[in-house]
Structure formats: C-alpha cells, structure tokens
Amino acid sequence: MAYDKFNILTSNAVPLPLENVDTDQIIPARFLKATERKGFGDNLFRDWRYNDDNTPKEDFVLNNPVYSGKILVGGKNFGSGSSREHAAWAVYDYGFRCVVSSFFADIFKNNCLNIGVLPVQVSPEFSEQIFEEIYKDANTEIEVNLPEQTITIKSTGAQESFEINSYKKDNMLNGFDDIDYLQSMKGEIETFANGLML
C-alpha cells in the first residue's frame, strides 16, 4: 500500500513530554482485532484520551484544541514495549506524519518507517528546546526536511540533523512501502530474470 510522499513537512506540533510511552498506551491491546489499517486513530492513546464513559479527558493533550498539527513530540523512549504494528498504524491514522523523540524503541521506529510516519530522533537538549517553544506558543512551527535530514524550530532557527536509513529515506520520499519498492523495480527484475534464462 502506497503512502503519502514525505519531502518537507512544516507544521504545528502536539507536545507529549512523557517518557517510556509504550505501544499498549499508544493503542491498547483490546483494539488489535482489526486486520485493516483503518480506524486505529480513533483509539490512539484511548485510555489517556477518554474516561470509562467515553467522555474526553479534558487534561489530555489530544483533547486540548490549543494544540494541533501533523507532528507529535514525545518524550524519551517512545514506542517501547511489544512490537505491535498497530501502534504505528494508530499514529498514522490519527493524522500524524512525524514523531519526534530523543530516543525510539527500534521496532516501533521501523514500523513507522514502513507505513509513512517519519521518526526523527533528536538530542535531549534539542527535544527540550522544542517543548519550550511549543509551550511558549502553541502555533510554533517545526520544519522537518527529509531530503536534507534536518529538523528546524522555525521561530528560533535552531536546527539539528537526524539519521535515517538510505533505503527507508528513498521509500519515504517516493511514498513507497516495501512492496511498492519492488514493483517500482519490476522492469529491472524482469530484465535480470530473462538474462538468467538465456
């Protein structure tokens, strides 16, 4: 399944400065029955977003109309715990296209890259700068430049570089998942296969 191409994303950001946010908090296990990658955004951080009677918890950031955008800024060790792909699906389905943290769990990071969510790992110091600017002004914009592999706080000009696997970067730029990548090489694969049969 192809995803939106990711090039340069400039957006407001939603702050979630909690450490060790695990995949069961991102998408509770009781919502894992679906097999399609749809509808998971409704239950992103379900137990933090809603009371038992399904009314929104006013003190949770996703229920605060002050904060919006396509970038989620999390605390250290974001996406720890079980390897469920559904956590990345929920982040994407809610509308986030980038998650920023000072450290990601590897499996969650890879699951994000596989479905079109860019995980940007920054230094703890830069992470704190982002939070500070968002809390000063909820309209603070963050620019994530995938071709240049930079993240910039637009209001201050502060910038850091981030790392990404070159294969995953190419897929993100083209909106490809692994299957799309193979299909894009169909002609080359057929040429190679035909050469073997000669």
MDTraj code that builds the backbone (N, CA, C; nanometers):
import mdtraj as md
import numpy as np

residues = "MET ALA TYR ASP LYS PHE ASN ILE LEU THR SER ASN ALA VAL PRO LEU PRO LEU GLU ASN VAL ASP THR ASP GLN ILE ILE PRO ALA ARG PHE LEU LYS ALA THR GLU ARG LYS GLY PHE GLY ASP ASN LEU PHE ARG ASP TRP ARG TYR ASN ASP ASP ASN THR PRO LYS GLU ASP PHE VAL LEU ASN ASN PRO VAL TYR SER GLY LYS ILE LEU VAL GLY GLY LYS ASN PHE GLY SER GLY SER SER ARG GLU HIS ALA ALA TRP ALA VAL TYR ASP TYR GLY PHE ARG CYS VAL VAL SER SER PHE PHE ALA ASP ILE PHE LYS ASN ASN CYS LEU ASN ILE GLY VAL LEU PRO VAL GLN VAL SER PRO GLU PHE SER GLU GLN ILE PHE GLU GLU ILE TYR LYS ASP ALA ASN THR GLU ILE GLU VAL ASN LEU PRO GLU GLN THR ILE THR ILE LYS SER THR GLY ALA GLN GLU SER PHE GLU ILE ASN SER TYR LYS LYS ASP ASN MET LEU ASN GLY PHE ASP ASP ILE ASP TYR LEU GLN SER MET LYS GLY GLU ILE GLU THR PHE ALA ASN GLY LEU MET LEU".split()
xyz = np.array([
    [0.0838, -0.1194, 0.0000],
    [0.0000, 0.0000, 0.0000],
    [0.0873, 0.1244, 0.0000],
    [0.0699, 0.2101, -0.0979],
    [0.1486, 0.3326, -0.1049],
    [0.0994, 0.4330, -0.0007],
    [0.1898, 0.5194, 0.0408],
    [0.1571, 0.6229, 0.1373],
    [0.1915, 0.7586, 0.0797],
    [0.1498, 0.8638, 0.1509],
    [0.1823, 0.9984, 0.1065],
    [0.3332, 1.0149, 0.0973],
    [0.3790, 1.0803, -0.0092],
    [0.5214, 1.1099, -0.0196],
    [0.5605, 1.2081, 0.0909],
    [0.6781, 1.1875, 0.1462],
    [0.7268, 1.2767, 0.2510],
    [0.8483, 1.3508, 0.1969],
    [0.8389, 1.4835, 0.1945],
    [0.9514, 1.5636, 0.1479],
    [0.9908, 1.6631, 0.2566],
    [0.9227, 1.7765, 0.2590],
    [0.9422, 1.8749, 0.3659],
    [0.8079, 1.8977, 0.4341],
    [0.8043, 1.8738, 0.5615],
    [0.6818, 1.8924, 0.6400],
    [0.7017, 2.0109, 0.7331],
    [0.6151, 2.1124, 0.7197],
    [0.6138, 2.2258, 0.8113],
    [0.4786, 2.2276, 0.8796],
    [0.4800, 2.2171, 1.0121],
    [0.3537, 2.2011, 1.0838],
    [0.3676, 2.2452, 1.2288],
    [0.2543, 2.2768, 1.2894],
    [0.2493, 2.2889, 1.4343],
    [0.2767, 2.1510, 1.4926],
    [0.2970, 2.1440, 1.6223],
    [0.3285, 2.0163, 1.6856],
    [0.2472, 1.9973, 1.8131],
    [0.2229, 1.8719, 1.8441],
    [0.1500, 1.8356, 1.9662],
    [0.2504, 1.7819, 2.0676],
    [0.2605, 1.8433, 2.1863],
    [0.3593, 1.8002, 2.2850],
    [0.3074, 1.6896, 2.3766],
    [0.3859, 1.5842, 2.3901],
    [0.3540, 1.4754, 2.4825],
    [0.4839, 1.4395, 2.5567],
    [0.5240, 1.5215, 2.6532],
    [0.6560, 1.5061, 2.7162],
    [0.6616, 1.3960, 2.8223],
    [0.6139, 1.2790, 2.7869],
    [0.6147, 1.1650, 2.8785],
    [0.7188, 1.0644, 2.8332],
    [0.7976, 1.0134, 2.9257],
    [0.8985, 0.9134, 2.8923],
    [0.8393, 0.7732, 2.8963],
    [0.9021, 0.6822, 2.8204],
    [0.8655, 0.5405, 2.8211],
    [0.7198, 0.5153, 2.7811],
    [0.6724, 0.5910, 2.6827],
    [0.5374, 0.5669, 2.6298],
    [0.5424, 0.4373, 2.5499],
    [0.4698, 0.3358, 2.5971],
    [0.4793, 0.2057, 2.5296],
    [0.3634, 0.1839, 2.4330],
    [0.3762, 0.0785, 2.3546],
    [0.2782, 0.0556, 2.2471],
    [0.1400, 0.0216, 2.3001],
    [0.1307, -0.0292, 2.4232],
    [-0.0013, -0.0576, 2.4807],
    [-0.0718, 0.0713, 2.5212],
    [0.0053, 0.1733, 2.5525],
    [-0.0545, 0.3041, 2.5799],
    [-0.0914, 0.3740, 2.4502],
    [-0.0103, 0.3521, 2.3460],
    [-0.0392, 0.4127, 2.2159],
    [-0.1679, 0.3540, 2.1578],
    [-0.1803, 0.2212, 2.1610],
    [-0.3031, 0.1545, 2.1162],
    [-0.3267, 0.0329, 2.2053],
    [-0.4219, 0.0401, 2.2980],
    [-0.4463, -0.0710, 2.3906],
    [-0.4780, -0.2015, 2.3175],
    [-0.4390, -0.3116, 2.3795],
    [-0.4477, -0.4443, 2.3170],
    [-0.5891, -0.4811, 2.2728],
    [-0.6902, -0.4313, 2.3425],
    [-0.8277, -0.4696, 2.3077],
    [-0.8726, -0.4171, 2.1717],
    [-0.7933, -0.3289, 2.1119],
    [-0.8296, -0.2728, 1.9811],
    [-0.7483, -0.3332, 1.8669],
    [-0.6864, -0.4473, 1.8904],
    [-0.5979, -0.5053, 1.7896],
    [-0.6649, -0.6096, 1.7006],
    [-0.7946, -0.6246, 1.7121],
    [-0.8629, -0.7313, 1.6381],
    [-0.8731, -0.7015, 1.4887],
    [-0.8789, -0.5761, 1.4518],
    [-0.8938, -0.5408, 1.3105],
    [-0.7678, -0.5773, 1.2329],
    [-0.7867, -0.6139, 1.1082],
    [-0.6728, -0.6510, 1.0233],
    [-0.6399, -0.5433, 0.9201],
    [-0.7336, -0.4509, 0.8957],
    [-0.7071, -0.3404, 0.8042],
    [-0.6489, -0.2233, 0.8818],
    [-0.5718, -0.1408, 0.8115],
    [-0.5048, -0.0292, 0.8779],
    [-0.5951, 0.0940, 0.8845],
    [-0.7192, 0.0744, 0.9211],
    [-0.8142, 0.1853, 0.9255],
    [-0.8825, 0.1895, 1.0615],
    [-0.9149, 0.3096, 1.1054],
    [-0.9913, 0.3261, 1.2277],
    [-0.9103, 0.3262, 1.3561],
    [-0.7809, 0.3010, 1.3451],
    [-0.6994, 0.2937, 1.4669],
    [-0.6774, 0.4318, 1.5287],
    [-0.6838, 0.5360, 1.4481],
    [-0.6635, 0.6709, 1.5006],
    [-0.7666, 0.7089, 1.6046],
    [-0.8875, 0.6530, 1.5921],
    [-0.9930, 0.6820, 1.6900],
    [-0.9540, 0.6358, 1.8296],
    [-0.8665, 0.5366, 1.8360],
    [-0.8291, 0.4791, 1.9646],
    [-0.6832, 0.5053, 2.0028],
    [-0.6189, 0.5987, 1.9332],
    [-0.4839, 0.6389, 1.9703],
    [-0.4860, 0.6950, 2.1124],
    [-0.4015, 0.6412, 2.1995],
    [-0.3966, 0.6817, 2.3411],
    [-0.5349, 0.6747, 2.4060],
    [-0.6102, 0.5726, 2.3702],
    [-0.7505, 0.5634, 2.4121],
    [-0.7709, 0.5824, 2.5629],
    [-0.6912, 0.5129, 2.6430],
    [-0.7149, 0.5175, 2.7877],
    [-0.6693, 0.6495, 2.8489],
    [-0.5847, 0.7220, 2.7779],
    [-0.5449, 0.8548, 2.8240],
    [-0.6408, 0.9622, 2.7739],
    [-0.7050, 0.9345, 2.6597],
    [-0.7940, 1.0341, 2.5986],
    [-0.9358, 1.0334, 2.6548],
    [-0.9821, 0.9139, 2.6984],
    [-1.1235, 0.9018, 2.7343],
    [-1.1447, 0.8412, 2.8724],
    [-1.2519, 0.8837, 2.9367],
    [-1.2964, 0.8232, 3.0609],
    [-1.3695, 0.6931, 3.0309],
    [-1.4045, 0.6206, 3.1347],
    [-1.4754, 0.4928, 3.1163],
    [-1.6092, 0.5102, 3.0458],
    [-1.6697, 0.6280, 3.0578],
    [-1.7997, 0.6516, 2.9914],
    [-1.7816, 0.7136, 2.8525],
    [-1.6574, 0.7073, 2.8007],
    [-1.6224, 0.7567, 2.6665],
    [-1.6255, 0.9083, 2.6518],
    [-1.6325, 0.9801, 2.7617],
    [-1.6211, 1.1255, 2.7542],
    [-1.4722, 1.1626, 2.7515],
    [-1.4363, 1.2649, 2.6770],
    [-1.2948, 1.3031, 2.6678],
    [-1.2393, 1.3537, 2.8012],
    [-1.1154, 1.3179, 2.8277],
    [-1.0458, 1.3709, 2.9451],
    [-0.9876, 1.5071, 2.9079],
    [-1.0361, 1.6102, 2.9735],
    [-1.0001, 1.7461, 2.9342],
    [-0.8513, 1.7757, 2.9499],
    [-0.7836, 1.7045, 3.0404],
    [-0.6440, 1.7373, 3.0669],
    [-0.5459, 1.6660, 2.9741],
    [-0.5964, 1.5834, 2.8810],
    [-0.5051, 1.5150, 2.7893],
    [-0.4837, 1.5993, 2.6646],
    [-0.3602, 1.6036, 2.6175],
    [-0.3221, 1.6992, 2.5145],
    [-0.3997, 1.6836, 2.3835],
    [-0.4353, 1.5614, 2.3446],
    [-0.5094, 1.5452, 2.2184],
    [-0.6511, 1.5996, 2.2275],
    [-0.6976, 1.6234, 2.3499],
    [-0.8307, 1.6819, 2.3684],
    [-0.8242, 1.8323, 2.3914],
    [-0.7049, 1.8888, 2.3812],
    [-0.6852, 2.0316, 2.4006],
    [-0.6809, 2.1007, 2.2643],
    [-0.7814, 2.1806, 2.2316],
    [-0.7863, 2.2427, 2.0978],
    [-0.6733, 2.3407, 2.0708],
    [-0.5985, 2.3781, 2.1739],
    [-0.4859, 2.4699, 2.1563],
    [-0.3767, 2.4052, 2.0705],
    [-0.3636, 2.2719, 2.0837],
    [-0.2552, 2.2016, 2.0146],
    [-0.3072, 2.1208, 1.8967],
    [-0.2384, 2.1335, 1.7857],
    [-0.2758, 2.0574, 1.6653],
    [-0.1531, 2.0458, 1.5772],
    [-0.1671, 1.9707, 1.4697],
    [-0.0577, 1.9590, 1.3735],
    [-0.0304, 1.8151, 1.3364],
    [0.0646, 1.7984, 1.2450],
    [0.0980, 1.6655, 1.1939],
    [0.2242, 1.6085, 1.2567],
    [0.2767, 1.6796, 1.3586],
    [0.3980, 1.6352, 1.4266],
    [0.3664, 1.6100, 1.5736],
    [0.4004, 1.4914, 1.6213],
    [0.3856, 1.4564, 1.7624],
    [0.5249, 1.4577, 1.8241],
    [0.5418, 1.5338, 1.9314],
    [0.6703, 1.5405, 2.0001],
    [0.6584, 1.4639, 2.1312],
    [0.7245, 1.3501, 2.1371],
    [0.7155, 1.2644, 2.2543],
    [0.8395, 1.2715, 2.3406],
    [0.8300, 1.2116, 2.4587],
    [0.9437, 1.2046, 2.5489],
    [1.0372, 1.0910, 2.5120],
    [1.1383, 1.0733, 2.5938],
    [1.2414, 0.9725, 2.5695],
    [1.1839, 0.8315, 2.5735],
    [1.2383, 0.7443, 2.4877],
    [1.1999, 0.6028, 2.4796],
    [1.0552, 0.5870, 2.4356],
    [1.0219, 0.6530, 2.3269],
    [0.8861, 0.6472, 2.2722],
    [0.8676, 0.5183, 2.1936],
    [0.7554, 0.4489, 2.2169],
    [0.7232, 0.3275, 2.1419],
    [0.7847, 0.2014, 2.1984],
    [0.8168, 0.2022, 2.3259],
    [0.8736, 0.0821, 2.3889],
    [0.7642, -0.0230, 2.4073],
    [0.8043, -0.1402, 2.4568],
    [0.7053, -0.2456, 2.4809],
    [0.6934, -0.3416, 2.3654],
    [0.5750, -0.3967, 2.3461],
    [0.5531, -0.5009, 2.2455],
    [0.5704, -0.4454, 2.1046],
    [0.5853, -0.5359, 2.0097],
    [0.6213, -0.4964, 1.8725],
    [0.5015, -0.4689, 1.7829],
    [0.3849, -0.4489, 1.8390],
    [0.2636, -0.4377, 1.7566],
    [0.2726, -0.3267, 1.6517],
    [0.2471, -0.3637, 1.5266],
    [0.2433, -0.2667, 1.4166],
    [0.1298, -0.1666, 1.4349],
    [0.0257, -0.2101, 1.5044],
    [-0.0941, -0.1282, 1.5190],
    [-0.0644, 0.0071, 1.5840],
    [0.0412, 0.0137, 1.6658],
    [0.0761, 0.1407, 1.7298],
    [0.1143, 0.2447, 1.6239],
    [0.1958, 0.2024, 1.5278],
    [0.2323, 0.2934, 1.4182],
    [0.1103, 0.3251, 1.3321],
    [0.0255, 0.2240, 1.3094],
    [-0.0965, 0.2475, 1.2308],
    [-0.1832, 0.3543, 1.2971],
    [-0.1953, 0.3480, 1.4309],
    [-0.2792, 0.4434, 1.5035],
    [-0.2240, 0.5853, 1.4916],
    [-0.0923, 0.5985, 1.5007],
    [-0.0287, 0.7294, 1.4867],
    [-0.0577, 0.7867, 1.3474],
    [-0.0406, 0.7040, 1.2444],
    [-0.0637, 0.7478, 1.1066],
    [-0.2113, 0.7801, 1.0835],
    [-0.2989, 0.6912, 1.1301],
    [-0.4417, 0.7072, 1.1042],
    [-0.4980, 0.8302, 1.1748],
    [-0.4386, 0.8681, 1.2859],
    [-0.4842, 0.9888, 1.3566],
    [-0.4505, 1.1147, 1.2764],
    [-0.3435, 1.1076, 1.1977],
    [-0.3058, 1.2216, 1.1152],
    [-0.1634, 1.2701, 1.1345],
    [-0.0899, 1.2055, 1.2253],
    [0.0499, 1.2435, 1.2432],
    [0.1344, 1.1857, 1.1303],
    [0.2283, 1.2656, 1.0795],
    [0.3202, 1.2181, 0.9753],
    [0.4644, 1.2138, 1.0241],
    [0.4850, 1.2643, 1.1464],
    [0.6190, 1.2652, 1.2039],
    [0.6079, 1.2553, 1.3552],
    [0.6955, 1.1752, 1.4150],
    [0.7075, 1.1688, 1.5604],
    [0.8514, 1.2067, 1.5949],
    [0.8663, 1.2972, 1.6890],
    [0.9979, 1.3428, 1.7322],
    [1.0214, 1.2954, 1.8747],
    [1.1399, 1.2422, 1.8999],
    [1.1746, 1.1972, 2.0350],
    [1.3261, 1.1950, 2.0486],
    [1.3731, 1.1953, 2.1733],
    [1.5182, 1.1847, 2.1947],
    [1.5645, 1.0402, 2.1905],
    [1.4687, 0.9446, 2.1892],
    [1.5036, 0.8032, 2.1728],
    [1.3782, 0.7242, 2.1386],
    [1.3912, 0.6351, 2.0389],
    [1.2811, 0.5484, 1.9983],
    [1.3156, 0.4025, 2.0237],
    [1.2148, 0.3234, 2.0561],
    [1.2311, 0.1786, 2.0530],
    [1.2479, 0.1374, 1.9071],
    [1.3431, 0.0497, 1.8803],
    [1.3787, 0.0152, 1.7419],
    [1.2621, -0.0396, 1.6612],
    [1.1860, -0.1308, 1.7203],
    [1.0773, -0.1942, 1.6443],
    [0.9708, -0.0918, 1.6086],
    [0.9345, -0.0070, 1.7039],
    [0.8353, 0.0974, 1.6740],
    [0.8874, 0.1902, 1.5647],
    [1.0144, 0.2270, 1.5739],
    [1.0751, 0.3147, 1.4741],
    [1.0645, 0.2535, 1.3346],
    [1.0981, 0.1261, 1.3224],
    [1.0913, 0.0587, 1.1924],
    [0.9484, 0.0439, 1.1439],
    [0.8555, 0.0157, 1.2359],
    [0.7146, 0.0052, 1.1973],
    [0.6643, 0.1380, 1.1416],
    [0.7070, 0.2487, 1.2012],
    [0.6689, 0.3811, 1.1497],
    [0.7226, 0.4022, 1.0089],
    [0.8495, 0.3719, 0.9893],
    [0.9111, 0.3910, 0.8583],
    [0.8430, 0.3066, 0.7513],
    [0.7896, 0.1928, 0.7903],
    [0.7241, 0.1031, 0.6941],
    [0.5895, 0.1544, 0.6471],
    [0.5299, 0.2488, 0.7196],
    [0.3941, 0.2926, 0.6839],
    [0.3826, 0.4421, 0.6562],
    [0.4951, 0.5118, 0.6480],
    [0.4874, 0.6520, 0.6092],
    [0.4898, 0.7528, 0.7215],
    [0.5255, 0.7100, 0.8432],
    [0.5452, 0.8035, 0.9548],
    [0.6954, 0.8184, 0.9758],
    [0.7453, 0.9417, 0.9758],
    [0.8883, 0.9641, 0.9909],
    [0.9249, 0.9819, 1.1382],
    [1.0034, 0.8889, 1.1950],
    [1.0516, 0.9069, 1.3317],
    [1.1820, 0.9868, 1.3293],
    [1.1833, 1.0998, 1.3961],
    [1.3008, 1.1874, 1.3973],
    [1.3604, 1.1873, 1.5376],
    [1.4786, 1.1301, 1.5491],
    [1.5450, 1.1255, 1.6791],
    [1.6384, 1.2456, 1.6917],
    [1.6193, 1.3202, 1.8009],
    [1.6982, 1.4401, 1.8266],
    [1.7701, 1.4257, 1.9602],
    [1.8588, 1.5172, 1.9888],
    [1.9268, 1.5155, 2.1176],
    [1.8286, 1.5555, 2.2286],
    [1.8541, 1.5125, 2.3528],
    [1.7673, 1.5539, 2.4632],
    [1.7576, 1.7062, 2.4750],
    [1.8690, 1.7743, 2.4484],
    [1.8709, 1.9202, 2.4586],
    [1.7800, 1.9844, 2.3533],
    [1.7850, 1.9323, 2.2310],
    [1.7001, 1.9878, 2.1248],
    [1.5537, 1.9544, 2.1516],
    [1.5291, 1.8370, 2.2048],
    [1.3923, 1.7992, 2.2416],
    [1.3353, 1.8988, 2.3417],
    [1.4148, 1.9365, 2.4412],
    [1.3700, 2.0334, 2.5413],
    [1.3422, 2.1691, 2.4777],
    [1.4258, 2.2080, 2.3817],
    [1.4019, 2.3345, 2.3115],
    [1.2684, 2.3338, 2.2397],
    [1.2364, 2.2208, 2.1762],
    [1.1086, 2.2098, 2.1049],
    [0.9923, 2.2252, 2.2020],
    [0.9986, 2.1520, 2.3128],
    [0.8904, 2.1618, 2.4114],
    [0.8759, 2.3049, 2.4625],
    [0.9869, 2.3696, 2.4920],
    [0.9832, 2.5062, 2.5439],
    [0.9138, 2.6007, 2.4463],
    [0.9479, 2.5884, 2.3189],
    [0.8898, 2.6785, 2.2193],
    [0.7410, 2.6512, 2.1978],
    [0.7030, 2.5229, 2.2011],
    [0.5606, 2.4902, 2.1850],
    [0.4799, 2.5451, 2.3021],
    [0.5348, 2.5331, 2.4238],
    [0.4620, 2.5821, 2.5409],
    [0.4583, 2.7340, 2.5470],
    [0.5577, 2.7991, 2.4873],
    [0.5534, 2.9452, 2.4766],
    [0.4441, 2.9879, 2.3799],
    [0.4363, 2.9136, 2.2687],
    [0.3419, 2.9485, 2.1617],
    [0.2976, 2.8207, 2.0919],
    [0.1710, 2.7857, 2.1095],
    [0.1176, 2.6618, 2.0515],
    [0.1206, 2.6640, 1.8988],
    [0.1355, 2.7829, 1.8403],
    [0.1420, 2.7935, 1.6940],
    [0.2833, 2.7824, 1.6395],
    [0.3789, 2.7516, 1.7267],
    [0.5162, 2.7315, 1.6832],
    [0.5215, 2.6248, 1.5740],
    [0.5903, 2.6550, 1.4663],
    [0.6024, 2.5589, 1.3563],
    [0.7374, 2.4888, 1.3597],
    [0.7338, 2.3621, 1.3279],
    [0.8536, 2.2799, 1.3149],
    [0.8655, 2.2390, 1.1687],
    [0.9849, 2.2535, 1.1127],
    [1.0086, 2.2079, 0.9756],
    [1.0940, 2.0822, 0.9786],
    [1.0429, 1.9781, 0.9166],
    [1.1172, 1.8526, 0.9039],
    [1.1500, 1.8349, 0.7564],
    [1.2782, 1.8424, 0.7265],
    [1.3251, 1.8363, 0.5883],
    [1.3912, 1.7004, 0.5672],
    [1.3198, 1.6103, 0.5015],
    [1.3735, 1.4762, 0.4812],
    [1.4910, 1.4737, 0.3826],
    [1.4841, 1.5423, 0.2682],
    [1.5996, 1.5391, 0.1778],
    [1.7290, 1.5844, 0.2454],
    [1.7194, 1.6897, 0.3264],
    [1.8388, 1.7422, 0.3944],
    [1.8629, 1.6748, 0.5294],
    [1.7646, 1.5997, 0.5774],
    [1.7702, 1.5318, 0.7083],
    [1.7948, 1.6318, 0.8212],
    [1.7117, 1.7376, 0.8213],
    [1.7208, 1.8385, 0.9260],
    [1.5838, 1.8636, 0.9871],
    [1.5837, 1.9061, 1.1131],
    [1.4628, 1.9495, 1.1805],
    [1.4908, 2.0877, 1.2382],
    [1.3986, 2.1814, 1.2134],
    [1.4211, 2.3208, 1.2490],
    [1.3018, 2.3763, 1.3257],
    [1.3306, 2.4479, 1.4335],
    [1.2271, 2.5244, 1.5037],
    [1.2186, 2.6587, 1.4333],
    [1.1106, 2.6834, 1.3629],
    [1.1027, 2.7997, 1.2746],
    [1.1146, 2.9315, 1.3500],
    [1.0618, 2.9387, 1.4714],
    [1.0613, 3.0650, 1.5455],
    [1.1998, 3.1079, 1.5919],
    [1.2888, 3.0114, 1.6134],
    [1.4219, 3.0444, 1.6640],
    [1.5327, 3.0162, 1.5634],
    [1.5036, 2.9344, 1.4639],
    [1.6060, 2.8950, 1.3673],
    [1.6946, 2.7820, 1.4170],
    [1.6718, 2.7364, 1.5405],
    [1.7508, 2.6251, 1.5942],
    [1.7279, 2.5014, 1.5086],
    [1.8368, 2.4280, 1.4802],
    [1.8281, 2.3157, 1.3865],
    [1.9186, 2.2016, 1.4297],
    [1.8741, 2.0808, 1.4009],
    [1.9581, 1.9627, 1.4184],
    [1.9420, 1.8715, 1.2980],
    [2.0417, 1.7884, 1.2782],
    [2.0344, 1.6851, 1.1756],
    [1.9856, 1.5561, 1.2392],
    [1.9263, 1.4693, 1.1578],
    [1.8841, 1.3390, 1.2080],
    [1.9266, 1.2303, 1.1102],
    [1.9359, 1.1092, 1.1608],
    [1.9790, 0.9957, 1.0809],
    [1.8577, 0.9179, 1.0293],
    [1.8735, 0.8581, 0.9121],
    [1.7717, 0.7678, 0.8586],
    [1.8391, 0.6733, 0.7597],
    [1.7979, 0.5496, 0.7605],
    [1.8479, 0.4504, 0.6663],
    [1.8185, 0.4983, 0.5236],
    [1.9172, 0.4864, 0.4343],
    [1.9026, 0.5403, 0.2987],
    [1.7893, 0.4733, 0.2208],
    [1.7696, 0.3427, 0.2423],
    [1.6604, 0.2724, 0.1744],
    [1.5252, 0.3238, 0.2224],
    [1.5117, 0.3391, 0.3540],
    [1.3856, 0.3889, 0.4094],
    [1.3618, 0.5337, 0.3681],
    [1.4683, 0.6107, 0.3619],
    [1.4553, 0.7501, 0.3175],
    [1.4021, 0.7559, 0.1751],
    [1.4582, 0.6754, 0.0869],
    [1.4136, 0.6734, -0.0521],
    [1.2665, 0.6323, -0.0616],
    [1.2282, 0.5330, 0.0180],
    [1.0883, 0.4903, 0.0179],
    [0.9959, 0.6019, 0.0666],
    [1.0355, 0.6709, 0.1734],
    [0.9528, 0.7801, 0.2259],
    [0.9376, 0.8911, 0.1223],
    [1.0468, 0.9252, 0.0550],
    [1.0413, 1.0318, -0.0456],
    [0.9482, 0.9959, -0.1614],
    [0.9384, 0.8662, -0.1914],
    [0.8551, 0.8201, -0.3028],
    [0.7167, 0.7724, -0.2603],
    [0.6914, 0.7670, -0.1294],
    [0.5632, 0.7172, -0.0813],
    [0.5494, 0.5671, -0.0973],
    [0.6608, 0.4949, -0.0897],
    [0.6613, 0.3502, -0.1110],
    [0.6642, 0.2740, 0.0209],
    [0.5946, 0.1604, 0.0239],
    [0.6265, 0.0594, 0.1241],
    [0.7162, -0.0426, 0.0544],
    [0.7497, -0.1522, 0.1219],
    [0.8442, -0.2480, 0.0635],
    [0.7925, -0.3094, -0.0667],
    [0.6620, -0.3353, -0.0729],
    [0.6029, -0.3947, -0.1934],
    [0.6071, -0.2945, -0.3095],
    [0.5740, -0.1699, -0.2792],
    [0.5798, -0.0664, -0.3829],
    [0.7211, -0.0542, -0.4399],
    [0.8210, -0.0643, -0.3513],
    [0.9598, -0.0542, -0.3953],
    [0.9924, -0.1656, -0.4946],
    [0.9510, -0.2876, -0.4614],
    [0.9769, -0.3996, -0.5522],
    [0.9036, -0.3813, -0.6847],
    [0.7801, -0.3318, -0.6781],
    [0.7038, -0.3100, -0.8010],
    [0.7686, -0.2018, -0.8876],
    [0.8312, -0.1034, -0.8227],
    [0.8978, 0.0027, -0.8992],
    [1.0178, -0.0506, -0.9760],
    [1.0687, -0.1658, -0.9310],
    [1.1846, -0.2275, -0.9966],
    [1.1437, -0.3447, -1.0860],
    [1.0159, -0.3546, -1.1159],
    [0.9652, -0.4696, -1.1909],
    [1.0385, -0.4884, -1.3229],
    [1.0599, -0.3788, -1.3940],
    [1.1281, -0.3895, -1.5234],
    [1.2702, -0.4423, -1.5084],
    [1.3421, -0.3917, -1.4097],
    [1.4795, -0.4363, -1.3861],
    [1.4826, -0.5827, -1.3431],
    [1.3857, -0.6218, -1.2607],
    [1.3793, -0.7595, -1.2147],
    [1.3519, -0.8541, -1.3319],
    [1.2584, -0.8132, -1.4196],
    [1.2255, -0.8975, -1.5348],
    [1.3458, -0.9089, -1.6297],
    [1.4164, -0.7978, -1.6488],
    [1.5345, -0.8000, -1.7346],
    [1.6405, -0.8947, -1.6780],
    [1.6599, -0.8865, -1.5470],
    [1.7572, -0.9733, -1.4814],
    [1.7166, -1.1195, -1.4924],
    [1.5860, -1.1461, -1.4683],
    [1.5352, -1.2830, -1.4754],
    [1.5476, -1.3400, -1.6167],
    [1.5158, -1.2575, -1.7143],
    [1.5274, -1.3017, -1.8537],
    [1.6716, -1.3324, -1.8895],
    [1.7649, -1.2544, -1.8358],
    [1.9058, -1.2789, -1.8605],
    [1.9516, -1.4126, -1.8040],
    [1.8957, -1.4516, -1.6901],
    [1.9313, -1.5795, -1.6294],
    [1.8800, -1.6971, -1.7127],
    [1.7701, -1.6755, -1.7846],
    [1.7098, -1.7846, -1.8600],
    [1.7743, -1.8038, -1.9971],
    [1.8588, -1.7099, -2.0358],
    [1.9241, -1.7242, -2.1682],
    [2.0324, -1.8302, -2.1652],
])
top = md.Topology()
chain = top.add_chain()
for i, resn in enumerate(residues, 1):
    res = top.add_residue(resn, chain, resSeq=i)
    for name in ("N", "CA", "C"):
        top.add_atom(name, md.element.get_by_symbol(name[0]), res)
traj = md.Trajectory(xyz[None], top)
